[in-house]
Amino acid sequence: MNLRKREMVIFRLAVIVVSLILFGCSNPCENKIKEIHLSSPDGNALKVAVGISTTENLDVCVKYWPKGHEKEPFSTPVSPLAKNHRVVLTNLKPLTEYGYRIVTSNDKCSSVSRDYTFSTLDYPMWLNDIFKVICPDTTVLPANFLGGYNMIFRRETPGILFFLNPKGKIVWYHQINGTGFKTAHFTKNNTIIALLGTEDYQTSYGNEILELTLSGDTVFHIKKGQGDFKQTIHHEVLINDLNQVVTICCEERILDLRSRGGKEADTVKSDGILVMDKAGKQIWKWTVFDTLNPLDDKNIVKNKSDWMHANCLNYDTDGNYLLSFYNNGQIWKIDVKTGKVIWKFGKGGDFEMPANGIFDNSHAVHINFRNQLMLFDNGTSKLMSRTLAFNMDEKNRKATLALNIPLPAELYSERMGSAYYVSDSTVLQSCSKKNVVVLTNLEGRYLWVMRTGFMPYRVEFIPADRLKPYILAN
């Protein structure tokens, strides 16, 4: 493509190989670097990979800085004892000249190379102005938001996952050609776990699971058809405390639906929970069919192609699952070991509900820092979306409404969406169908608005300290 050719022309890094021959050095760690090789992974404007070869096993790191700021260098994590190293530089800006030096060491000595330079690429043209922020008064923003980042991803091909500063500026991104980021989470391991899917898979459905480090390296990658990963997965992928992969999977049953006006051999499609290890071996599985009989649904013939439609999976504080369903407006708590449904919350559920807390559909269900059940209510019956949080009295099966943030009609999002606390008085909400993300106070007043060039399924706020040292330049 012409755009790709243009990127390569302006790729001033190209491939640089520096051979180092140093004479007359007294430091035993000097003269040990054989070669330095620079490249830009997949033409990424904000990453530079430095390949370093040494004559013996050494620890290696790279110190680097924008031109004119050599007294304030960034430093990569140390690449441990080896002869061949690949170190990725982040915290970069496009079209900027940088200086860098190589630091080598072992238990006997250390050495610093002379200074070298490189220049970064520009963003691909279509990424310019893809995010626009409106914030007339930054003094109303919480300090952690001003210093932190928002993670957002593009589900269409090519899939791109971004970290943005509060000005909407891209400070980190990772692009995958030929597939999209259908959903993603920042894990407690400070990695990114993502569900990928080609254009053959609709909306939030996919056929690959990928875990990435912030240097862009692959921790784990598996595709449908490998191991016990035989079925399409959708809407959710998590890493549990045992470092296993947990996701929502598609389930099908061939059933006789003649008593409901269907066929003798009709296919009913619904959902399950699949747990795999990172070799793709199935560890545990549960399905809706284990709990409900489709024939008990008088509308099963109408609903058979997408019965229930699970759209979010998370954990309660006791480690059991929380699974939300769009079609029946319920959230189920499911025993993580037995698969028994402990309770159902929402329309026709087990809890006494406050009148102003009845929700139509839920997304991004989770337990917030106040130990409340929090969700984004699409609000399809009222044509009004909002964020809700509940105090749950499980013993007495009673819920009280703790948070109700209505969004204006122009931000109504009948599908998708997310809502997460940023501070104790602000909430970040993704109004997916409107291509808008808003930070509001607890009364719903806009503090910050971002318009996006694509539909943002979910947006997560990541505090700055979680991203060090890979992202520092806000």
C-alpha positions as CSV (number, residue, x, y, z in Angstrom):
1,M,0.0,0.0,0.0
2,N,1.1,3.6,-0.6
3,L,0.7,4.4,3.0
4,R,2.9,1.6,4.1
5,K,5.6,2.6,1.5
6,R,5.4,6.1,2.9
7,E,6.0,4.8,6.4
8,M,9.0,2.9,5.3
9,V,10.4,6.0,3.5
10,I,10.2,8.1,6.7
11,F,11.4,5.2,8.8
12,R,14.8,6.8,9.5
13,L,15.7,4.0,11.9
14,A,15.7,1.5,9.0
15,V,18.1,-1.1,10.2
16,I,21.2,0.3,11.9
17,V,24.1,-2.0,12.7
18,V,26.8,-0.6,14.8
19,S,30.1,-2.6,15.2
20,L,32.1,-1.5,18.2
21,I,35.8,-1.9,18.5
22,L,37.3,-0.3,21.6
23,F,41.0,-0.3,22.4
24,G,43.0,0.4,25.4
25,C,40.2,0.0,28.0
26,S,41.0,-1.0,31.5
27,N,37.5,-1.9,32.5
28,P,37.0,-5.7,32.0
29,C,33.3,-5.1,30.9
30,E,34.3,-2.9,28.0
31,N,35.1,-4.3,24.6
32,K,32.3,-6.8,25.2
33,I,29.6,-5.4,22.9
34,K,29.8,-7.0,19.4
35,E,26.9,-5.5,17.7
36,I,23.9,-3.2,18.2
37,H,20.9,-3.6,15.9
38,L,17.9,-1.1,15.9
39,S,14.5,-1.7,14.4
40,S,10.9,-0.5,14.8
41,P,8.5,-3.5,15.6
42,D,5.8,-3.5,12.9
43,G,6.6,0.1,12.0
44,N,5.4,1.2,15.5
45,A,6.2,4.9,16.0
46,L,6.4,4.6,19.8
47,K,8.6,1.5,20.1
48,V,12.2,0.8,19.2
49,A,13.7,-2.7,19.6
50,V,17.4,-2.7,20.4
51,G,19.2,-6.0,19.6
52,I,22.5,-6.2,21.5
53,S,25.1,-9.0,21.1
54,T,28.0,-9.4,23.6
55,T,31.1,-11.6,23.7
56,E,30.1,-13.1,27.0
57,N,27.1,-13.4,29.3
58,L,26.2,-9.9,30.6
59,D,23.3,-8.0,32.1
60,V,22.2,-5.3,29.7
61,C,20.0,-2.2,29.9
62,V,19.6,0.8,27.7
63,K,19.4,4.4,28.9
64,Y,17.8,6.8,26.4
65,W,16.4,10.4,26.3
66,P,14.9,12.9,23.9
67,K,17.6,15.2,22.4
68,G,18.5,17.9,24.8
69,H,17.4,15.9,27.9
70,E,20.4,13.6,28.4
71,K,20.4,14.5,32.1
72,E,16.9,12.9,32.5
73,P,17.2,9.6,30.8
74,F,14.7,6.8,30.8
75,S,16.0,3.3,31.6
76,T,14.8,0.0,30.4
77,P,14.4,-3.0,32.7
78,V,17.6,-5.1,32.9
79,S,17.9,-7.9,30.4
80,P,19.6,-10.7,32.5
81,L,22.8,-12.5,31.8
82,A,23.0,-13.6,28.2
83,K,25.0,-13.0,25.0
84,N,22.0,-11.9,22.9
85,H,19.5,-9.4,24.2
86,R,16.4,-7.7,22.8
87,V,15.4,-4.6,24.7
88,V,12.4,-2.5,23.7
89,L,12.4,1.2,24.2
90,T,9.0,2.8,25.1
91,N,8.1,6.3,26.4
92,L,8.8,7.5,22.9
93,K,7.2,10.3,20.9
94,P,6.8,10.3,17.1
95,L,9.2,12.2,14.8
96,T,11.6,12.8,17.6
97,E,15.4,12.4,17.9
98,Y,16.8,10.4,20.8
99,G,20.1,9.6,22.3
100,Y,20.9,6.3,23.9
101,R,23.8,4.3,25.5
102,I,24.2,0.7,26.4
103,V,25.0,-0.3,30.0
104,T,26.5,-3.8,30.5
105,S,27.4,-5.5,33.8
106,N,28.1,-8.7,35.6
107,D,29.0,-9.5,39.2
108,K,32.5,-8.2,38.6
109,C,32.2,-5.0,36.7
110,S,30.0,-2.6,34.7
111,S,30.5,-0.4,31.6
112,V,28.7,2.3,29.7
113,S,29.0,2.6,25.9
114,R,29.4,5.9,24.0
115,D,26.2,7.8,23.0
116,Y,24.3,7.0,19.8
117,T,21.2,8.5,18.3
118,F,18.1,7.4,16.4
119,S,14.9,9.1,15.2
120,T,11.3,7.8,15.6
121,L,8.7,7.3,12.9
122,D,5.5,9.3,12.5
123,Y,2.1,7.8,13.4
124,P,0.3,6.2,10.5
125,M,-1.7,9.0,8.9
126,W,-5.1,7.6,9.9
127,L,-4.2,7.7,13.6
128,N,-3.8,11.5,13.6
129,D,-6.7,13.2,15.4
130,I,-8.5,9.9,16.1
131,F,-9.1,11.0,19.7
132,K,-10.5,14.5,20.6
133,V,-10.7,15.6,24.2
134,I,-13.0,18.4,25.5
135,C,-12.1,19.6,29.0
136,P,-12.5,23.3,29.7
137,D,-11.3,23.1,33.2
138,T,-8.6,20.6,34.2
139,T,-8.6,21.7,37.8
140,V,-11.8,19.7,38.3
141,L,-10.1,16.4,37.3
142,P,-8.8,14.1,40.0
143,A,-5.0,14.0,40.4
144,N,-4.8,10.3,39.6
145,F,-6.7,10.8,36.3
146,L,-4.3,13.7,35.3
147,G,-1.4,11.4,35.9
148,G,-2.8,8.2,34.6
149,Y,-3.9,6.6,31.4
150,N,-7.0,5.2,29.6
151,M,-6.8,1.9,27.8
152,I,-9.0,1.6,24.8
153,F,-9.0,-0.8,21.8
154,R,-10.3,-1.0,18.3
155,R,-12.3,-4.1,17.4
156,E,-12.1,-3.7,13.6
157,T,-9.2,-4.9,11.5
158,P,-6.4,-3.9,12.0
159,G,-6.9,-4.2,15.7
160,I,-5.1,-1.6,17.8
161,L,-4.9,-1.2,21.6
162,F,-4.0,2.2,22.9
163,F,-3.0,3.8,26.2
164,L,-3.9,7.5,26.1
165,N,-3.0,10.3,28.5
166,P,-5.8,12.6,29.7
167,K,-5.3,14.9,26.7
168,G,-6.2,12.1,24.4
169,K,-2.6,11.7,23.2
170,I,-1.4,8.3,22.3
171,V,1.5,7.3,24.5
172,W,1.6,3.5,23.7
173,Y,-0.1,1.3,21.1
174,H,0.1,-2.2,19.7
175,Q,-1.3,-3.1,16.3
176,I,-2.2,-6.5,15.0
177,N,-3.0,-6.8,11.3
178,G,-5.7,-9.2,10.0
179,T,-7.6,-9.3,13.3
180,G,-9.3,-7.0,15.9
181,F,-9.1,-6.6,19.6
182,K,-12.6,-7.7,20.5
183,T,-12.0,-7.2,24.3
184,A,-9.0,-6.6,26.5
185,H,-8.1,-6.2,30.2
186,F,-5.1,-4.9,32.0
187,T,-4.2,-7.8,34.4
188,K,-2.8,-7.8,37.9
189,N,0.4,-9.1,36.3
190,N,0.7,-5.8,34.5
191,T,0.1,-7.5,31.2
192,I,-2.7,-7.2,28.6
193,I,-5.0,-10.2,28.0
194,A,-7.1,-9.9,24.9
195,L,-9.6,-11.7,22.7
196,L,-8.9,-11.4,19.0
197,G,-11.2,-12.1,16.1
198,T,-11.1,-11.7,12.4
199,E,-13.8,-10.0,10.4
200,D,-15.4,-13.4,10.0
201,Y,-16.4,-13.1,13.7
202,Q,-19.1,-10.6,14.7
203,T,-18.8,-7.8,17.2
204,S,-17.4,-9.3,20.4
205,Y,-16.7,-12.9,19.2
206,G,-13.2,-14.2,18.4
207,N,-10.9,-17.2,17.8
208,E,-7.6,-16.2,19.5
209,I,-6.4,-15.3,22.9
210,L,-3.3,-13.1,23.3
211,E,-1.4,-12.0,26.4
212,L,1.1,-9.1,25.9
213,T,3.7,-7.4,28.0
214,L,4.1,-3.6,27.9
215,S,7.2,-4.1,25.8
216,G,4.9,-5.7,23.2
217,D,6.3,-9.2,23.7
218,T,3.9,-12.2,23.6
219,V,3.5,-14.0,26.9
220,F,0.8,-16.4,25.6
221,H,-1.0,-16.9,22.3
222,I,-3.4,-19.6,21.4
223,K,-5.8,-20.0,18.4
224,K,-9.1,-21.9,18.1
225,G,-8.3,-25.5,17.2
226,Q,-5.2,-25.8,19.4
227,G,-5.5,-28.1,22.4
228,D,-9.0,-28.1,24.0
229,F,-9.8,-24.6,22.5
230,K,-12.3,-25.9,20.0
231,Q,-15.1,-23.3,20.1
232,T,-15.7,-19.7,19.5
233,I,-15.3,-17.4,22.6
234,H,-16.8,-14.0,23.2
235,H,-17.1,-10.9,25.2
236,E,-14.6,-11.7,27.9
237,V,-11.2,-13.1,28.7
238,L,-9.5,-13.0,32.1
239,I,-6.5,-14.4,33.9
240,N,-7.3,-16.1,37.3
241,D,-5.2,-16.5,40.4
242,L,-3.7,-19.7,39.0
243,N,-2.6,-17.9,35.9
244,Q,-5.2,-19.8,33.9
245,V,-7.3,-18.3,31.1
246,V,-11.0,-17.8,31.8
247,T,-13.5,-16.9,29.1
248,I,-17.1,-17.0,27.9
249,C,-17.6,-19.6,25.3
250,C,-20.3,-20.4,22.7
251,E,-22.4,-23.5,23.4
252,E,-24.9,-25.3,21.2
253,R,-27.4,-28.1,21.7
254,I,-29.6,-30.0,19.2
255,L,-33.0,-30.2,20.7
256,D,-36.6,-31.2,19.9
257,L,-38.5,-27.9,19.9
258,R,-41.7,-29.1,18.4
259,S,-43.6,-28.5,21.6
260,R,-42.7,-24.8,21.3
261,G,-43.5,-24.6,17.6
262,G,-40.0,-25.5,16.4
263,K,-38.4,-28.4,14.6
264,E,-37.6,-31.9,15.8
265,A,-33.8,-31.2,15.6
266,D,-33.4,-27.5,16.2
267,T,-30.1,-25.8,17.2
268,V,-30.1,-23.7,20.4
269,K,-27.1,-21.4,20.8
270,S,-26.1,-20.1,24.3
271,D,-23.2,-19.6,26.5
272,G,-20.7,-21.2,28.9
273,I,-17.6,-20.5,31.0
274,L,-14.4,-22.2,29.8
275,V,-11.2,-22.3,31.9
276,M,-7.9,-23.4,30.2
277,D,-4.3,-23.5,31.2
278,K,-1.9,-21.8,28.9
279,A,-1.2,-25.0,27.0
280,G,-4.8,-25.0,25.9
281,K,-5.9,-27.8,28.2
282,Q,-9.5,-27.5,29.5
283,I,-9.5,-27.2,33.3
284,W,-13.2,-26.5,34.0
285,K,-16.3,-25.9,32.1
286,W,-19.9,-24.8,32.8
287,T,-22.8,-24.1,30.5
288,V,-26.2,-22.4,30.7
289,F,-27.7,-25.7,29.6
290,D,-26.4,-27.2,32.9
291,T,-28.8,-24.9,34.7
292,L,-31.8,-24.1,32.4
293,N,-34.0,-26.2,30.2
294,P,-34.6,-24.3,26.9
295,L,-38.1,-25.8,26.7
296,D,-39.0,-23.8,29.8
297,D,-38.7,-20.7,27.7
298,K,-41.9,-20.2,25.8
299,N,-40.1,-18.0,23.3
300,I,-37.2,-20.4,22.7
301,V,-37.9,-20.7,18.9
302,K,-37.5,-16.9,18.6
303,N,-34.5,-16.8,21.0
304,K,-32.7,-20.0,19.9
305,S,-30.0,-18.3,17.8
306,D,-28.7,-16.3,20.8
307,W,-30.4,-17.6,23.9
308,M,-29.4,-15.5,27.0
309,H,-26.4,-13.7,25.4
310,A,-23.8,-13.6,28.2
311,N,-21.7,-10.4,27.8
312,C,-19.5,-10.0,30.9
313,L,-17.7,-12.4,33.3
314,N,-16.0,-11.3,36.5
315,Y,-15.4,-12.3,40.1
316,D,-17.1,-11.6,43.3
317,T,-15.0,-10.9,46.4
318,D,-15.3,-14.6,47.5
319,G,-13.9,-15.8,44.2
320,N,-17.1,-17.0,42.7
321,Y,-18.1,-15.9,39.2
322,L,-20.4,-13.0,38.2
323,L,-21.9,-13.6,34.8
324,S,-24.2,-11.0,33.2
325,F,-26.8,-11.7,30.4
326,Y,-28.1,-9.1,28.1
327,N,-31.3,-10.8,26.9
328,N,-32.9,-11.4,30.2
329,G,-31.4,-8.5,32.2
330,Q,-29.9,-10.7,34.9
331,I,-26.6,-11.2,36.6
332,W,-25.8,-14.7,38.0
333,K,-23.4,-15.6,40.8
334,I,-22.0,-19.0,40.0
335,D,-20.0,-21.3,42.3
336,V,-16.4,-21.3,40.8
337,K,-16.0,-25.0,41.7
338,T,-19.4,-26.7,41.4
339,G,-21.1,-24.5,38.8
340,K,-24.1,-24.1,41.0
341,V,-26.0,-20.9,40.5
342,I,-25.9,-19.2,43.9
343,W,-28.3,-16.3,43.0
344,K,-29.8,-14.4,40.2
345,F,-29.9,-10.6,40.3
346,G,-32.1,-8.4,38.2
347,K,-35.4,-8.8,36.4
348,G,-37.2,-11.9,37.9
349,G,-34.2,-12.6,40.1
350,D,-33.8,-13.6,43.7
351,F,-33.3,-10.1,45.2
352,E,-35.7,-7.5,46.4
353,M,-34.9,-4.6,44.0
354,P,-35.3,-0.9,44.6
355,A,-37.8,0.6,42.1
356,N,-35.3,3.1,40.7
357,G,-32.6,0.4,40.5
358,I,-34.3,-2.0,38.0
359,F,-32.0,-2.2,35.0
360,D,-32.7,-3.5,31.5
361,N,-29.4,-4.8,30.4
362,S,-26.0,-4.8,32.0
363,H,-22.4,-4.5,30.8
364,A,-19.0,-4.3,32.6
365,V,-20.3,-5.9,35.8
366,H,-17.7,-5.9,38.6
367,I,-17.2,-5.3,42.3
368,N,-16.0,-1.8,42.9
369,F,-13.6,-0.5,45.5
370,R,-16.6,0.1,47.9
371,N,-17.5,-3.6,47.6
372,Q,-20.6,-2.8,45.6
373,L,-21.9,-4.5,42.5
374,M,-21.4,-2.0,39.7
375,L,-22.6,-2.0,36.1
376,F,-23.4,0.0,33.0
377,D,-27.1,-0.1,32.4
378,N,-27.9,0.2,28.7
379,G,-31.5,1.2,29.5
380,T,-33.2,0.0,26.4
381,S,-36.8,0.3,27.8
382,K,-36.2,4.0,28.8
383,L,-33.8,4.9,25.9
384,M,-31.5,6.2,28.6
385,S,-28.2,4.7,29.8
386,R,-26.8,5.1,33.2
387,T,-24.3,3.7,35.7
388,L,-25.6,1.8,38.8
389,A,-24.0,0.4,41.9
390,F,-25.7,-1.7,44.6
391,N,-25.0,-2.8,48.1
392,M,-25.9,-6.5,48.1
393,D,-27.4,-8.1,51.2
394,E,-26.9,-11.7,50.1
395,K,-28.2,-13.2,53.3
396,N,-31.5,-11.5,53.1
397,R,-31.6,-11.2,49.3
398,K,-32.0,-7.5,49.3
399,A,-30.3,-4.9,47.2
400,T,-30.1,-1.1,47.9
401,L,-29.1,1.4,45.3
402,A,-25.8,3.1,46.2
403,L,-25.1,4.9,42.9
404,N,-27.2,6.1,40.0
405,I,-25.6,8.3,37.4
406,P,-28.0,8.9,34.5
407,L,-26.5,9.9,31.1
408,P,-28.3,12.4,28.8
409,A,-30.4,11.1,25.9
410,E,-27.7,12.1,23.4
411,L,-25.3,9.5,25.0
412,Y,-27.8,6.7,25.1
413,S,-26.0,3.4,24.2
414,E,-28.3,0.5,23.6
415,R,-25.4,-1.9,23.3
416,M,-21.9,-2.3,24.9
417,G,-20.5,0.2,27.4
418,S,-18.6,0.3,30.6
419,A,-18.4,2.3,33.9
420,Y,-15.5,2.2,36.4
421,Y,-14.6,4.4,39.3
422,V,-11.5,6.6,38.8
423,S,-11.5,8.3,42.2
424,D,-14.0,8.1,45.0
425,S,-16.0,11.0,43.4
426,T,-15.6,10.3,39.6
427,V,-16.6,7.6,37.2
428,L,-15.3,6.9,33.7
429,Q,-18.1,5.8,31.3
430,S,-17.9,4.5,27.8
431,C,-21.0,5.3,25.7
432,S,-20.0,2.9,23.0
433,K,-22.7,3.5,20.4
434,K,-22.0,7.2,20.5
435,N,-18.2,6.9,20.2
436,V,-17.9,8.9,23.4
437,V,-16.1,8.4,26.7
438,V,-17.0,10.7,29.6
439,L,-15.6,11.3,33.1
440,T,-18.4,12.5,35.4
441,N,-18.9,13.3,39.0
442,L,-21.3,11.2,41.0
443,E,-24.2,13.5,40.0
444,G,-23.5,13.0,36.3
445,R,-21.8,16.3,35.6
446,Y,-19.3,16.2,32.7
447,L,-15.8,16.8,33.8
448,W,-14.0,15.5,30.7
449,V,-15.2,14.2,27.3
450,M,-13.4,12.2,24.7
451,R,-14.7,11.5,21.2
452,T,-13.2,8.5,19.4
453,G,-12.8,7.6,15.8
454,F,-14.2,4.1,16.4
455,M,-16.7,2.4,18.7
456,P,-15.1,2.0,22.2
457,Y,-16.5,-1.2,23.7
458,R,-14.9,-0.7,27.1
459,V,-12.4,1.9,28.5
460,E,-10.4,1.1,31.6
461,F,-8.5,3.7,33.6
462,I,-4.9,2.5,34.6
463,P,-3.1,4.4,37.3
464,A,0.4,5.6,36.3
465,D,2.3,3.4,38.8
466,R,0.9,0.3,37.1
467,L,2.6,1.1,33.8
468,K,6.2,2.0,35.0
469,P,8.8,1.9,33.6
470,Y,7.2,1.2,30.2
471,I,5.0,4.3,30.1
472,L,6.3,7.4,32.0
473,A,5.9,10.3,29.6
474,N,2.5,11.8,30.2
